[in-house]
Amino acid sequence: METTIVKKLLKDYPLNQWLEAADGCQYCKKAYQVRVTWVDESGNYGDLEIKEQHEKSCIEQFEPESHSPRWDTAGWEFTEKEVTILEHTFRPIKLRMNVGPCVHCWKLVVGIPLILFIDEGKGGEIDLCFSCAEKLGVLDQLKKKGDR
């Protein structure tokens, strides 16, 4: 069984340094870039800048708003209880701002992560980027359950 009980907070990401996000353009799949610009005293919450990236042939590159960086809030807090899913142990997220981490690869997810609610949300949530969800077999398991 693999244990993934890291509790990385927003303060653990470098300030004012562009990083590759866990997600990107829905058409060309080029990853967004994110930069943490401010973190509060708790280290849990702050602001970040997001830059969309597109391949030259991508239809989205012609949208004016895709060329301007945008700002958003990021941050999260963890539950105290660990959860094991498909032989991987995680610490669920109990609160999350607009941008939060994939709890497996720890890249920031700008869009919508795959959210696995624990005890209908009362026990927090496991947020995964779709790449990690596929790698861990979560997408296959959800598909199998949907086929029943």
N, C-alpha and C positions, 0 to 999 in steps of 0.2 A: 504494500500500500504506500503510495506517495503522499507525503505530508506537505501541504502548502499553507503554512500558518504564518505568513508574513503579514505584518500590519503596517504597510507603507502608507504614510500620510502625505498630504500635499507639500508640506515643508521638506520632504525627502527628495523632491524633484528639484533640479537646479533652477535658480532664478535667472530670468532673462536669457535663457538659452533655448533655441528652437529644437524641438524633439519630434520624432515621428509619432503620430497618433495611431491608435489601434484600428481606426477605420478611415475611410476616405470617400472619394467620389463613387457614386453608385453606378456610373457608366464606365469610366476608364479604370477604376479601382486604385488610382494613385492616392497614396496616403496623405491625409491632412497633416499640417505641421501645427504644433502647439507650443506656446511659451508662457510659463508661469511668470506673472509680473508682480504679484503681491500676495503675501500670505499673512493671515492674522496671527495674533499672539499664541493662540492654541495650536497653530500648525496644521489645523484641519481644513480651514477654508480660505479662499482667496479668489483672485482674478486671473484670467489668462487671455491671451490673444490667440486667435485661430487663423491660419492661412490655408485656403483651399489650394490644392495642387491639381493640375490636369495635364494629360497628354495632349500633344499638339492636335491630334485628330478628335479629341473629345468635344462633344456637343456643348458641354457646360462651359468650356473656355470662352464662349461667345457671350455669356451672361455677365453684364457689368459688375454685379455684386460679387461674383466669384473671384474678382481680382483685388478686392479690398479686404484687408484683415478685419476681423470682427472680434468683439469682446464677449466674454461670458464668465459665469461664476463656476468655480470648481470646489469640490470638497466632499468629505464623507466622514462618517464615524462607524466604528465596528460594534457588533454585539460582543458579549462576553463568552457566549457558547460557540463551540466549534461544530461544524457539520461535515459529514463525509458523504460525498457524491461520487459514484463510480470509482471507488477506491482512492479518491483524492480528498484530503481534509482541508477545509477552508474556514476562515473566520468571516461570517456573513456581515454585510453592510447593513446598518440599521437606519442611517440617514444619508442621503446623497443629494448634492446640488445638481445643476444641469449637466456638468461634466464630471465624470468619476472614472475610476480605474477598472480595467479588467483584472479580477482578483487572481488570475493565473499568470499572465505575462507582465502585468503592471503598467502597460501602456494606457494612456488616457483615451477614453471613448468619447468622441465629440457628439456623435449621433446617439442612436438608441442601442444599448447593449442587449444581449440575450439575458433576460432576468428570470432567475429561478427563485420563486418566492418560497420561503421556509415557513411552514405552518400558516399558510394563507397570508404571509407577510408579517405575521406577529413575531416570527423568529428572525426577521431580517430578510436579506436577499443575497444571492450569489450572482454577481454581474460578470458576464463574460463577453469578450469580443467574439465575433462569429468565427474567426480563425481558430481561437483556442477551444471554442465549443465543438468545432469539428474535430480538432486534434484529440480532445479528451473523450470523444465518442458521445457527447451529449446530444448532438443533432441526430445521430443514428438512433439513440434510445427514444428520443421524442417522436421520431418518425415511426418506429416500431409500435409505440403506444397509440399513435394516431391511426395505424392500420388495423387495430383491433376492433 
